[in-house]
Amino acid sequence: MQTRKYIYWQDNDTRIGFFEEYPDYWTQGETREELEENLMDVYNELTGGTIPCVRRVAELQVL
């Protein structure tokens, strides 16, 4: 099983979050558990090819 880092915060009664690797694709949930379920749905769509032209964050080592 792989893990992916995600960023989340609470705004009133809603938790909002996105994957660190895919910062343009946000989702939300009323609880952290619901947020994580919704994040899994987004991740599956992002990696399954159903969303065209997915933008990602990468890291480059420079001299």
C-alpha positions as a printed NumPy array, in Angstrom:
array([[  0.   ,   0.   ,   0.   ],
       [  1.29 ,   3.454,  -0.912],
       [  0.768,   6.679,   0.97 ],
       [  0.274,  10.206,  -0.362],
       [  0.621,  13.426,   1.606],
       [ -2.33 ,  15.777,   1.688],
       [ -2.936,  19.231,   3.079],
       [ -6.174,  19.992,   4.927],
       [ -7.749,  22.593,   7.151],
       [-11.049,  23.233,   8.85 ],
       [-13.276,  26.093,   7.721],
       [-16.249,  26.3  ,  10.086],
       [-17.827,  22.804,   9.909],
       [-16.045,  21.751,   6.711],
       [-12.663,  20.124,   6.192],
       [-11.023,  21.126,   2.907],
       [ -8.051,  19.328,   1.443],
       [ -5.893,  18.458,  -1.536],
       [ -2.963,  16.189,  -2.311],
       [  0.446,  17.817,  -2.044],
       [  1.294,  16.453,  -5.506],
       [ -1.949,  17.797,  -7.046],
       [ -2.579,  21.217,  -5.455],
       [ -5.136,  22.32 ,  -8.059],
       [ -7.676,  19.61 ,  -7.171],
       [ -9.468,  20.325,  -3.893],
       [-12.257,  18.439,  -2.174],
       [-14.096,  18.698,   1.134],
       [-15.955,  16.754,   3.805],
       [-17.844,  17.349,   7.023],
       [-15.465,  15.049,   8.916],
       [-11.846,  14.07 ,   8.349],
       [-12.998,  10.571,   7.437],
       [-15.367,  11.94 ,   4.789],
       [-12.607,  14.212,   3.499],
       [-10.272,  11.218,   3.147],
       [-12.947,   9.248,   1.266],
       [-13.43 ,  12.181,  -1.101],
       [ -9.67 ,  12.553,  -1.517],
       [ -9.485,   8.878,  -2.538],
       [-12.153,   9.499,  -5.19 ],
       [-10.211,  12.501,  -6.524],
       [ -6.949,  10.532,  -6.503],
       [ -8.516,   7.673,  -8.452],
       [ -9.841,  10.124, -11.039],
       [ -6.501,  11.936, -11.292],
       [ -4.475,   8.761, -11.736],
       [ -7.079,   6.839, -13.742],
       [ -6.952,   9.067, -16.789],
       [-10.501,  10.398, -16.521],
       [ -9.315,  13.996, -16.008],
       [ -7.335,  15.33 , -18.988],
       [ -4.232,  17.533, -18.652],
       [ -3.683,  16.928, -14.93 ],
       [ -1.195,  19.39 , -13.448],
       [  1.237,  18.072, -10.835],
       [  3.958,  19.38 ,  -8.573],
       [  7.443,  17.941,  -9.076],
       [ 10.841,  18.588,  -7.595],
       [ 14.078,  19.206,  -9.481],
       [ 17.542,  19.143,  -7.961],
       [ 19.669,  21.994,  -9.322],
       [ 23.353,  22.717,  -8.921]])
